[in-house]
Amino acid sequence: MASPTPPHYTLNASKPHHQATAAHNHPLPIKHPIPHPKPISTPFNPASSSPATSTLFNASSSSSSSRTPSRLIQDQPFLHPRARLNPEFRRTRSTRVVSKRNLTSGRPNNFARSTGSAAANQCLTRILNFGPKDTHAINSTLTSFRASLTVPDDYCFILHALGDHERYPEKVLTFFNSAMPVVGTGKIERGKLLTAVIGSLGKLGRPELAKEVFESGVSKGYGNTVFAHTALISAFARNGLAGEAMEVLGTMKSRGLKPTTITYNALIDACGKGGADLQFTLRVFRDMLHDGLCPDRKTFNSLLAACSRAGNLEQARQVFDEMIHLGIGRDIYTYNTFIDAICKCGNMDLAGQVVLDMHANNIHPNVVTYSTLIDGFSKLERYDEALKLYQKMKTLRIPLDRVCYNTLLSIFAKVSKYDEIDRICEEMHASGVEKDVVTYNSLINGYGKQGQFEKVDSLIKEMREKGVQPSVLTYSTLIDIYCKAGLYEYAANTFLEFRESGLKPDVVLYSSFIDILAKNGFIEWAVWLLDEMKLAGIRPNVVTYNTVIDAFGKTRVEEEEGAEPGDKVGMGMVARGQIVGHIGRGIAERPIRERGGELFCILEVFQRMVQQGIRPNVVTFSAILNACSRCNSFEDASLLLEQLRLFDNLVYGMAHGLLMGYTDSWAQAHSLFDQLMQMDSSTSSAFYNALTDMLWHFGQRLGAQRVVLEGVNRRVWENAWSEFTLDLHLMSYGAALAVLHAWLLNVRSIVFCGRPLPDFLSILTGWGKHSKVAGASTLRRAVEALLSRIGAPFQPERFNIGRFVSPGPVLSAWLLGPSTAYSLLLADERATLPNPSHLIPRLHALQL
């Protein structure tokens, strides 16, 4: 049977596509044994209409022409009410950044700068080769080039370039102090040099030094300018210090300096780059409008970039539509940034529609467009489609850049095509594109995951020979691959080497090491490291907290279930000795808490997240529900969810209600399911999988089935259900078993209606390609046990151990049996009518 047509995703935010879907029609309305049920051919009823391309983006086309941007922001608030899911609920796939894309194509800089004279470039090359303490060499170089350098443009160019390429702020300050007497006493010239050094120190992650230099310039009479204040604002904001940036903006206004559009553009752009909260960035935009300044293309492009980095497609659509509403032309950078936001949400069909709109507006996709699309397909593991785009670029003779090559290398490393890796490296060399640290990071990650550590060592040696300095991500990648291979001593040594490297640690490195500690049973140490991050001035993100939450209880459960010698859990004691021996000196090991207490630890960690303004997402939800599923105490699990209602009653209140069997919780669940349809498939599937697992684990079998069928109706798992084939390989344990009962009942209804079954019916589970033993998939074993228990005549296919098949006639005979229906029907262990006393969480239950 042909699979149903998927729902059409549109950029028009005025009508969610779930309104056109029969979302609440239960696909299997069987509550009691029915002798002759009516069959359903498929549980889907998707919307099939697709909007015209010409109206694809104009969600506000019916608006009045006099509408102002500030009115738009008021009418469409960016802070959603409690009754709706926050956009941040979407799945955050990783802390890692595959590459820092150079998006200069089509995007002008906020601060125009010259390319520098030939003498300036020669001077820059020499300075970059000096050490951080070679003050005399820097002064001598400046003296020798003094007659050839233009004041102040060449000096500003060198300072900007040092911010882009230098590692040591000491060299930047040395050059600035040496250059200041050369440029003379003029306030304009000195002010330009001051602005340049502030910007460079901000790029190097030293905003405190930028502030010192700024205050010195103000005290000496050449720093009280709009440009210097703007540079300091950008330095703070791009380093995540948005509050300090706003203070500088306030000081600027109090000194009688009026911020310009460039000031606000710099602040908005730096807030996005510095990882500031999207709501904060949007408030800056509202302040800009309040000051009577008109946003331009740069403003909206920076807003789009901030939405893209936050993974907030809904706000990106509003920004994009507002550009159209105000008549601000979209350029190649606008489209590339919007496509990047779409790809981060995994909606590649929508990204394709935007590309069509580019052609309609006579804007041709460039290498950044294709790089973004290739990376988007790669993240979804749709490698064939990514490589087709690569071939299309070759056909169109679009030269590849380093970012595109790095993405291709990452793809070929993931699929173990090492001949293609060699070919791409040769093509890079022939095209004059040298490997950078991102290239090496991709190769190290790819080879490391395949266990080819000799090649990893060779790549590290090659980096050193070519003078490519390792980045923080290099160390994070090495720690990650060593730990996954059980080489904990190498991981610990890499961590110690990093501490001696002079690099500033970031959230990625800490998150990697927290992940190591948590997965190897050092959960208390992982929590301790969260405190260390705070002392180091590094703010944990949602991925960091999710790692800790997910670890509670997991290792101990695996140990209790038994671990084979040599597997990851069995190596726990070896790992403990190696890690303690290398990084644990001076730290007393804390006692592991009892199982019941671990759920309360989760609540404590969750509370920390909320207090620090970090919004839990679907991975948090999944980790918490998975922890409940690993717990054998229904009372502890229900108490944890009840307490979490204090923080998010929409999500956790719904989960608590379904667990308790409250009948009135289904209305809230349906509303939540509808909202999930507007998010990406990975977010939705993670949500449904975790929820059904918990319900199944605690005996709410019919409730679990209702949840999973709602997901099937909404096409959460693509092509999972057809009349005679059931694909379970993307489902969790509970979801797969629940939907299997429903599918067999549906096949039974087909038999009772007199329709013949095909020669064979099949159930796909996957064969466990990530398991140490082929065919040892947990899902496959669970499905096999269920089929055996109920007596269903399915057997593993001879040449595909991930598929169970049954001859149609044999299955028909079994389904017609008198006791078959009873073995397939599910029930809940508890069902409770609404009770007002359950609506208020027990606030006194826990003392944290």
N, C-alpha and C positions, 0 to 999 in steps of 0.2 A: 504494500500500500504506500502511496506517495506520502511523504511527510507533509504536514500542514504548512501553509504559508506563514512565515514569522511576521509579527507585528511590525509595522513600518515606523521607524523612529524619525521624529521631526524636530527641527529647532524651534518650532512654534510653541511657546510656553503657555499659550492661552488655553489649550485643551489637552490634558494628558491623555495618552493613547489608551490608558486602561478604561476610559469611559466608553470606548467602542468595543470592549471585550466583555464577554459573558463571564466575568471573573468569579461571580458567586454561585454559578451553577455547579453544584457538586457533581463530579463526573460519575459517581457510583452511589446513587441514593438507596443503598441496601442496608437496612438496619436489622432486619429479621430474615430468617430463611424464607426465600420465595421460590416456589417450584419452577416458575417459568418467567424469570426476569427478562426485561427488554434489554437488548445489548446496546452498547454505545460504540460507535466505530472509532472515535478518538475523543479524548477529554478536552480538546482545544476548540476554541471558537474565536480565532484572532481577527482583528480588524484588517481588512485587505485594501482599504483606500490609501492612496499616497498623494500627498499634496504636490502641487505644481512647483517646479523649481523656482519660478519667478516669485513665489510667495514664501519661499522656504525659510527665509531669515526674518521677515518683517512681522515680528510678533506684536508690534505696536502700530501697525499701519492704520488702525482706526482712531488713533489718538488725535487730539486737536493739534493743529500746527503751532499753536502758541504755547505748547507745553514746554516748561523749562526743565533742565536736568535735575535741579534740586527737587522739583515737584515729582519727577519720576522716582527719585530715591525715596521720597516720603510715601508715595503710593505703593511701592514695591519694597517693603522693608527687607533689609538683609539679615536681620535677626529674626528667625522664624519663631512663631509661638510654640508653646510646649506641646501642642497637639500634633506637631509635625516632626519628622526626622530631620536632623541637621544634615547638611551636605557632607560634613566631616565624618558621618557614619559610614561613608564608603570605605571599602577596603584599602588600607595602605599597604601596598605589596611589599615594600622593603624600605629600609633606611638608606640603602645604597643608591648612588647616582652613577649610572653607567658612563655618562660623559657629560662634560660641561660644553654644551653646544655653542659654537660661535655664531651668534645671530646678527652679526653686523650687516648681513645682506639685506638691504632694504630698510635698515633702521639707522637713522642718524643718531649721533651721540647727543646727550644732554648738554655737554660742554664741547663746543667746537675746538679742535686742536689741530695744529699744523703737523705735517709729517716730519719736520725737522730738516735742517740742512745736512749736507754730506758730512761736514765737520762734526755736527751734533751726533750723528749716527756713529761716527768713528770714536768719539769721546765716550758715548754710551757703551760701546762694545768693550772698551778698555775697563771701564768702571765695573761692568758686570763680572769681569774676570778677577777682580780684587776680592780679598776676604773682608769680613765685616769690621775688622779692626785696622785695616790698611789706610789709616787717616792720612798719613804722609803721601802715599801713592795717589790718593784721590786729589789732594791739594796740588800735587805736582802736575797731574793730568789737566786739571782745570787751568793752571797757569800756562801750560804749553798750548792749550786750545783757545785761550782767552781772546786772542786777536781775531780768531775765525768764527766765534760764536756770536749770534745776534742776541742783543738784550731787548726784552727778557724772553723772547719766544723760544729760542733754542734751549735755554735753561729750564723753562716750563715743560718743554717737550721731554727733556731728559728725566725730569722728576716724574712725569706721567708714566714714562716707559719703565722707570725703576719700580713704580707701583705695580706694573703689569708683570714684570719678569723677575724681580728681586725677591729674596727670601728674608733678608735681614733689614729691619727698619733702621738699624744703626748706620748703614751705608746711606740710606735716604737722608737721615738727619745730618750726617757729615757733609754730604753734597750740598744740602740746603744752607748750612752754616757757612760753607766755603764760598757759595755763590752769592750770598746776600751782600757782602761788601762790593762785589763786582758790579752788581746791577745799579749801584748808586744809592742816593738818598731819596729818590722820588717815591711818593706814596703809591702812585699807580703801579710802577714797576715792582715795588716790594709787595704790594697787595696781590699782584698776579702770581708771584713766586710763592707767597704764603698759601694762596688758594690751591696751587698745584701740590705743595707738600702735604697739605691736609688731606687732599683726595688720595694721594699715594699711601699715606699711613692708614687711611680707612680701608683701602684695598688689602693691605697687609694684616688686617685684623688688629690694629693697635689704635683704636679710637681715643684711648686715654692720652696717648702721646700727641695725637692730633689736637686734642683739647688744650694741652699745655702749650703747644706752638701757637695755637689760635689766641689764647689769652695773652701770651707774650706779644703777639702782633697788635692786639687791641691796646695794650698798655703803652706800646711804642708809637701808636698813632696811625698805623697803616692797616689794621685788621678790622676796623669797624665798617665793613662793606657788605653789600648784599651777597657778593660772590663768595667771600670768606665764610659767612654764616651758612650759605647754601652748601658749601663743601663740607662743613662740620656736620650739618644736618644729615647729609648723605653718608658721612663716615659712621655716625652713630646708627643710622637706620639699617645700613647694609650689614652691620654686625649684630643685628637683632636687638639693638637698644632703642626701640621705638619711643619709649618714654623720654629718654634723654634727648632724642631728636626733637620731640615736641617742645621740650623745655627751651632748646635753642631757638626754635621758631618763636616762642613767646618772648624770649629775651630780645630777639631781633626786632619784634614789633614794639617792645617797650623802649628801644633805643631810637625809635623814629624811622626805622628802615622798613619799607613796604615790600613784603614778599612778592615776587613775580611769578608768572606762570612757570618759568624755568625752576624757581625754588620748589614749587609744589611738584613739578614733574620729577625733580631729583629725589624729593622725599618719597613720593609714591613708588618710583622705580626702585629706590634703595630698600624700602620696606618689603617689596616683593622679593628682592634678591636676598635680603637678610632673614627671610622666614618669619616676618611679623604676621600676626593674626590678620586674616583677610578683613575681618570687621573693622580692625583698626585702620587698615589701608583705605577702606571705603569711607571711614569717618574723616580721614585727611582730605579725601576728595570732596566731601560735603563742606569742610572748612574752606576749601579753595573756592567753591561756589559762593559761600557766604561772604568771602572777601571781595566778591565782584569780579573775579578773574574768569576768563573764558577758557575752558579746556580745549586743547587742540589734539591733533592726531597722536602726538607723543604721549599725552595724558592717557588717552584711551588705550593705546598700545601697552603702556605700563600697567594699567588696570587689568587688561587682558592677561598680561604675563603673570600678575599676582594671582589671578583666578586660576590660571593654568598650574602654577606651582602648588596651589592649595587643592588642586583636583576638583574644583567647584565648577562644573559645567553649567549649572543653572545660572549662576551669576555671570559667567562668561557670555552666555547667550544674551543676558540683559544688556551687558556692556556693548556687545556687538550690535544689537538692535538699536541701542541709543545712538550709536555712531550714524546709523542709517537715518534715524529720526532727525538728527541735527544736521544732516547733510555733510558730515565729515567723511571725506573720501577714505576708502580702505586701500592700503598698500600691501605689498607682498609680505611685509612683516606682520601686519594685522592678521592676514589669513594664516600665515605659518603659526602664529601664537595661538589662534583659535583652534586650528587643527591639533596642535599639541595638547590643548586642554581636552579636546574630544578623545584623542588617543589615550590619554592618561585614564579616562573613564572606560576604556575598552570598547567604545562604540565606533568600530571601523566602518560600518555602513554609513553612518552619519558623516564621518570624515570624508568618505568618497563623494557624498553629496556636496560638501563644501568645495572640494576640488572642481566639481562641475560648475559651481557658481563662480569660481575664479575664472574659468574659461569664458563664462558668459559675460563677465565684466572685463574681458581682455587683459587679465593678469595671468601670466604663465607660471606654473609651478617651477620652482628652482630646486637646487640640490638640497636646501634645507627642508623644503616641502617633502621631497621623496625620503630624505633621511628620517624625518619625523614619522612618516607612514610606515617605513620599514621597521623602525624601532617599535611602533605600536603593534604591528603584526607579530614581531618577535616576542614581545612581552606576553602575548596571548598564545605563544607557541604555535602560531600559524606560519611556520617557516616557509612553506611553499609559496604562499602569497607574497611574503616579504621578498623572496628571491625573484619572483616574477617582476616586481617593481625594479629590482636591480637590473634585470635584463632590459626592462623598458627604458631605464636611464641610459643604458649602453646604446639602445636603438636610437634614442633621441639625441645621442652624443652630448649628454649632460655630464660634464666632468665631475667625478666624485671628489668629495673633500675628506679630510681626515676623520670627521665624525661619522660619515657614511661608511668608510672603510672599517672603522672600529666596530660599528654595529654589525657589519657583515662578518667580521672575524669572531665576534661574540656568538653569532648564529652558528657558524660552522664549528666552533668549539663545542657548543651545546649538543650538536648532532654528531660529533666525533668525526667530522670530515677533515682530516688533517692534511690531505693532499690539497684541498681547496684553501686551507689556511696558508699553505706555502705559496699557492698561486696568487692569492690576494696580497701577500707580503711582497711578492715580486712585482705585482702590478702597482702597488704603492710606490715602490722604489723607482720603477720606470716612469711613473707620473710625477716624480719629484716630491712626493709626500712622505716625510720622515715619520717614523714611529714616535709617539709621545708617551707620556706616562699613562694616559688612558688606554692606548693600544696595548701596552705591556700589562696593565691591570686586567684587561679583557682576556689576554692570552694566558696569564697566570691563573686566572679564575677557571678558564676552560680546561686547561691541562691538569690543574689541580683537582678538579672534580672527577676527572677520569683516572686519578691516581698516578699520573705521569710526573713524579716529583723530580726525576732527573732533568726533564725538560723545564720544569719550574726553576730549578737551580741554574740551568743554562740561561734562562731569560733574565734572572736576577743579575747574573754575571755580565750579560750583554748590556743591561741598563747601566751598570757601573762603568763599563768600558766606553760607552757612548756619552757618559755624563748626564744621563737622564735621572734626575733626582726622584726618589720614591715619594709618593704622596701619602697622606693619612689613609686614603683608600687602599693603597698598596699594602700597607701594614694590616689593615682590616681584612683584606682579601686573604692574605697569607694566614692570619690567625684563624679565619673561618675554614679554609681548606685543610689546614693541619688538624684542627679539632675534629672535623668530619671524618678524617682518616684515622683518628685515634692517636695522632702524633702530638700529644699534649705538651711534651717537653719542648718541641719545636715551637708550638704556639706560645708557651710561656716565655721562651727566649726571644721570640719576635716582639712580644709586648715589652720586654725589658729593653730591647734594642730601640724600640720606638721612643721610650722615655729618654734615651740618650741622644735622639736625633735632633732635638731642638724644634721639632714640629709642634704646633699647638694641637692638642687632642680635640676631637670633635665628638658629636653625639654618635656618629657611625662607629668609631672605634670603641667607645664605651659600650655601645649596644652590642657589638660583636663579642666583647669579653663578658658582658653580663649574660649573654646567650650561652657562652661556654660554661660559665659557673652554674647557671640554672640547669642546663641539660645534664650536667654531671653530678647533680645532687647538692651543689653548694648554694642552695637557695638563700640561706641566711646571708651568705657573703654577697650574693647578687643584690640583695636589698641594701646591704652595707655600701656597695659600690654606687648605688643610687645616691646615697648621702655624699659620697666622695665627688660625684659629678657636680653636685650643688656647690661644694666647697671650691671646686675648680672653676666655677662660673659657667658651667655647661648645663643647659636646660634639657632634661630628658624629654623625649618625644613620645608619641603614642605607641610607637613600635617598641621602645625600650620597656615601657610598662607592660605591654602585652606579653613580652617575652617572660617577664617575671611571673605574671598571673598564670600564664599557661604552664609554667614549670611546677607550680604548687601541686603536690600529690602525684604528678605523672611518674617521676622516677621511682617512688616507693611502690606504686602500683605495679610497675613493670618488674621490680625486684621480687615482689610477692608472687607474681604470676610465674616467675622463673625465667632465667636468661641462659641461653646457650653459651658455653665457653667460647670466648673470642668475640662475642657480639658487643654492641656498644654499651649495653648495661653491664654486662659481665666485666667490662674493662673499667668499671667505675672506681674500684679500689686502686687500680694502676693510675688512673687519671688523678685520683685524689693525692696520691703520693707525689706525682710529678708536679702538679700545680702547687701543692703546699710547699714543696721543696724549692720552687722558683719564685713564687710571688706571695706566699703565705707567711713569710717570716715576720714575727711580731704581731700577727693577728690571731687571736685565740678563736678556735673553732667553736661556733655556737651550737647548742643542742638543736636537733631537728624536732620540730613540733609534732604533736600527735595529729593523726588524720583529721579529727574533728576540728582542731585548732587551725588547720591550714585554710579552711574556707573562711575563717574570720580574718586570717592574714590577707586573703584576697580582698576582703572588704576594706582593710586598712590601706592596701596599695591603691585600690580604687578611689578611696577618699583623698589620698595624696594627689592623684591625677586631677581630680576636680578642683582641689584647692589651688593647684598650680595653673589652672585655666586650660588644661589639656582635655580635649573632648574625646571620650571613649568612642570607638568606632565598632564596626561589625566584627572585627577580629577580637576586640575586647569581649564583646557579647559571646562570641563563639568559645573563647578561652574559658570564660566563667561558666557557661553551660556545660562545656566539656569537663571542667573540674567537678561540677555537680554530678555528671554522669559517672565519673570515676569514684564518687563517694557512695558508700552503701547506706548512708543515713538519710532517709527522706526528710527527717526533721531538720537536720543541718542544712540541706540544700534549700528547703522551703524558707527557712529563716534567713539565709543569705539573700535570696531573691526578694524576700519581703523588705529587707533593709535597703537593698539597692533601689527599691521603688522611691525612696527619699530623693535619690539623685535623678532618676529618669523613670517616671511612672509609665510613660508610653510604652517603652520597650520591656523593661523588667517587670512592670506591673502586669503586662500581658502574659509574659512567660510564667510569672507566679500564678496568675489566675488559671492558666491552662494546666499547670502542674497540679493545682489543688482541685481541678475539675469544676471550677465556677462556670456555669452556663452562660452568664452574661459577659464573659471575657471574649467570646467569639466575635462580638460586634467590634470590639477594640482590635482584635487580631485581623479582621477583614480590612479595617481601615489602614492598619500597618502594612498589610500585604499589598494594598493598592499603592501605597507610597513607595514601597520597594521596587515596583515596576518601573519607576522613573530612574532607578539607579542601575549600575552595570551588573552584568550577569554574575561576576565573581562575588560581589557583595550579596546578591540575592541568594545564591546557592549556599554560601557560607552560613547565612542566617537560617535558611530552612534546614540545612543539614544538622546544625547544632541544636536547634529547637526540637526536631524530631528525635534525635538521639537521646536527649534528656527525657522526653516524654516516654519513649519506648523503654528506657532503662528503669523508670519508676512505675511501669505498669499501665501507663495511660496509652494503651495500644490503639484504641479507636481514635483518640485525639491526635496521636502521631500520624495516623493514616489520613485524617482530615487535613492536617497541615501539609503533608507531602502532596496530596492531591490538589490542594490549592496551588502549590508550586508547579505541579504538572500543568494545570490549567493555564497558568501564567507563563509557561514556557521557560521556566527557570533553568531546567536541564534540556538543552536543545535535542530534539528528536529522541527523547527518552521513551515515549510511549507510542506504539502503534498497535493495531489489532493483534498481530501475530508475532511481534518482536518487542522485547523489553530491554532497554539499554540502561544498566545500573551503574556503569563504571565511574560516573561523576557523583554518585550519591554516597552518603554516609551509611554506616551500618544500620541505624534505625530507619532512615528514609528508605533504603533498599528493601528491607524486610516488610515494611508497612505497605509500600506500593506493590510489592510482589503479590500479597494477598488480594489486593484490589484488582490487579491485572488478571489473575487466575479466575476470580469471580466474574470478570467481564467476559473472558473466553467461555466460561460456563454458560453465561446468558446467550452467547452466540450459538452454542450447541443446542440449547433448549429451543431456540427459534428455528431450528432445522437447517441452519446453514452449515455446509461442510467446512471442515478445517483444512488448511493446506497440508502438503506432505510432511512438512516439519515446522515446528514453532521453536523459537530460540530465545534464550535469556543471556544477555552479555554482562559479564562482571569484570572483565579485564583479568589478566593473568598474574598481576603483581610484578611488573617489570622493575620496581624499586625494591623488591624483597630480595633477601640474600639467597633464597631458594626459589627457583621458578615454580610458579603455581601456588606459592605460599601467601597469596593475597588474603588479608583478613576478611575482606568482603566476600571473596569467592568461597572461602571456607564456611562463612556464616550462611550464605545462600544454599550451598550444598547441604549443610546440616538441616536447614529448614525444609528443603525439598524432600530429604530423606525422612524427616519426622512426620510430615503429612502424607507421605507415600506418593508424591507426584512423580510420574514416570519420565523424569528428565535425567539425562546422562551427559557427562562431559564429551564434547566433540573430540574425535580422534586426533585431529591435527590442529586443534585450537583449544587449549585447556582453559581459556577464559570464556568459553561459550558452552552453555548447556542446551541440549536439543531434545525434542520429543517428537516422535511420529504423530501426525494428526489423529489418525484413528485410535491409537493407543491412549492419547490424552483425552479424546472424546469419551471413551469407555470409562476412564477414571472419573471424569467430571460428572458423568451420569450416575455415579454411585450414590447411594442414599445418605452416606455420612460425609461426603466431600464438602458440601456447603458449610456444615457445622465446623469443620476443621479450618475453613478459610475465613470465617467471620471473626472479627476482633471485638473486644470490649474493654472498657476502662475499669481500673480497680477502684476509682473513686469518682463520684459525680455529686456536686454540691450546688444547691440553689443559691442565688445571691443572698449575702448576709451583710448588713451594714457594718458589723463589727470587723469584717475583713477588709474594709476599704481604707482603714487608717493603719499604717505600719506600726509595729510595736517599737516605739522610739526608745524605750528603756531596755530593750533586749540586749544591747551590746554596750560595753564600756571600753572605748578604744584608748 
